[in-house]
Amino acid sequence: MRFRVLGCSGGELPDHRTTCFLVDGRLAIDAGALTSSLPLAKLLKVDDVVLTHSHFDHVKDVPLLADLLVGLRKTPVRVHASTECARTLHKSVFNGKLWPDFTRIPSARSPVMELRPFSTERAFQAGGLTFQPVPVRHPVESVGFVVSRGRSAFAISGDTGPTTRFWKQVNSTPGLKALLVEVSFPNRLQRLADLSGHLTPRTLARELAKLQRADLPILLYHLKPAYVPALRREVAALRLPNVRILEVGDTFTF
């Protein structure tokens, strides 16, 4: 699996793009930086978008992508979302008021975009990969994923505060090559992080203590741009092994 970071921040500024990871050039995990990162020719190759949850910084390029691709594809882009997330997109985005309903444009039989709800409890297939969703702790229905192909896998936490099931799933997954974990606010904003379902370096360290593999690469993302210097200092102070903060443009092979 070829993995490319298009966006890995918890907010958008000129040097920061919101969450979006591209796998094998054809599948995106979250859509915070698709249309701002890829030229049209490469966007046309994206057949699947898999969403962790419905918050704007993770879905914002789904409607923008639909508008760009209308009339240019023979098959719809498949957007995989949890039942609640899919419902939110239908009701609040593709409602003909905020944005045209591209799930019925140019026609109901041949739309540019198709929403495919998934259960938060069952694995599903997308882009030749197997996604095992795991509910995590966030104000809206949100999941992390264990993503696998054959004997190779990686895991991504999604937006979450302290949680349990995700770590059980990670610890029981063979062939895991890397773990992506969010960290959003500095320690002084612990209460805000707890209320909004995010991690600080303090709670990140407690979460990583649940991990049973000491050699697994830990890739941090979702840092809030206003607090990046403080977050970098606090993460470094933890002296955690195998931990690095992701940057736009990072690429990996899992």
Rosetta blueprint (number, residue, H / E / L):
1 M L
2 R E
3 F E
4 R E
5 V E
6 L E
7 G E
8 C L
9 S E
10 G L
11 G L
12 E L
13 L E
14 P L
15 D L
16 H E
17 R L
18 T E
19 T L
20 C E
21 F E
22 L E
23 V E
24 D L
25 G L
26 R L
27 L E
28 A E
29 I E
30 D L
31 A L
32 G L
33 A L
34 L L
35 T L
36 S L
37 S L
38 L L
39 P L
40 L H
41 A H
42 K H
43 L H
44 L L
45 K L
46 V L
47 D L
48 D E
49 V E
50 V E
51 L L
52 T L
53 H L
54 S L
55 H L
56 F H
57 D H
58 H H
59 V H
60 K L
61 D H
62 V H
63 P H
64 L H
65 L H
66 A H
67 D H
68 L H
69 L H
70 V L
71 G L
72 L L
73 R L
74 K L
75 T L
76 P L
77 V E
78 R E
79 V E
80 H E
81 A E
82 S E
83 T H
84 E H
85 C H
86 A H
87 R H
88 T H
89 L H
90 H H
91 K H
92 S H
93 V H
94 F L
95 N L
96 G L
97 K L
98 L L
99 W L
100 P L
101 D L
102 F L
103 T L
104 R L
105 I L
106 P L
107 S L
108 A L
109 R L
110 S L
111 P L
112 V L
113 M E
114 E E
115 L E
116 R E
117 P E
118 F E
119 S L
120 T L
121 E L
122 R L
123 A L
124 F E
125 Q E
126 A E
127 G L
128 G L
129 L E
130 T E
131 F E
132 Q E
133 P E
134 V E
135 P E
136 V L
137 R L
138 H L
139 P L
140 V L
141 E L
142 S L
143 V E
144 G E
145 F E
146 V E
147 V E
148 S E
149 R E
150 G L
151 R L
152 S E
153 A E
154 F E
155 A E
156 I E
157 S L
158 G L
159 D L
160 T L
161 G L
162 P L
163 T L
164 T L
165 R H
166 F H
167 W H
168 K H
169 Q H
170 V H
171 N H
172 S L
173 T L
174 P L
175 G L
176 L E
177 K E
178 A E
179 L E
180 L E
181 V E
182 E E
183 V L
184 S L
185 F L
186 P L
187 N H
188 R H
189 L H
190 Q H
191 R H
192 L H
193 A H
194 D H
195 L H
196 S H
197 G L
198 H L
199 L L
200 T L
201 P H
202 R H
203 T H
204 L H
205 A H
206 R H
207 E H
208 L H
209 A L
210 K L
211 L L
212 Q L
213 R L
214 A L
215 D L
216 L L
217 P L
218 I E
219 L E
220 L E
221 Y E
222 H L
223 L E
224 K L
225 P H
226 A H
227 Y H
228 V H
229 P H
230 A H
231 L H
232 R H
233 R H
234 E H
235 V H
236 A H
237 A H
238 L H
239 R L
240 L L
241 P L
242 N L
243 V E
244 R E
245 I E
246 L L
247 E L
248 V L
249 G L
250 D L
251 T E
252 F E
253 T E
254 F L
